[in-house]
């Protein structure tokens, strides 16, 4: 049975291409946490109960921030993200935004810095929790009144978003550990992750995430394999009609962005079932 949500909260849960959108309704419209990939804009518009007053972003990967530019322009709504996420966008750091290595697209926008002492969304005021690791400048949002905790890709019911130290730097494994610690400090009772259905068991999720993090930290080869597999998987979701040559090219770009030489990249592509054009 799905976890019951407070009456002002709805979650648009659409799998891997689109990060979850949390719709926080109020008397004359709504505020959003995250927006999905840009190709899902029409479906998101159709799900909105009224005008959008504000958009807060857990992080600025394209599958979460994709509709921020369009919705912000249509509704005159401010977009809030962390200072570090804003810095990536201001400098248009295509590598840091995970665009250069993956072929993902992100319509450009400039966010305001999220107020670190709390952000009002709908009739709620959320505490802002730093949850880096998966994403530079990642945030979670927590409303203590009913224990509503929005975690983005820092914590899922079973695991967390991919860690890519080849792009983000070796420190992100520690950042991810710190994120789990920060989340363990709040009394989250209704959890809304960045992908997957809402769930209730924060403690169990933290335990599974910690085990996974320890495993990945001990097995960098396994981590690299996952980063590449994940990157190629997302590319296939973005471009389901891509031909073999396009897929091979995307795989090669991805592999070369992760320190593989051309021979290593070709081996990986062959293992992944892709053939050179
Ligand atoms: Zn992400």
Boltz pocket constraint, residues with backbone or C-beta under 6 A from the ligand:
constraints:
  - pocket:
      binder: B
      contacts: [[A, 59], [A, 61], [A, 64], [A, 134], [A, 135], [A, 153], [A, 161]]
      max_distance: 6.0
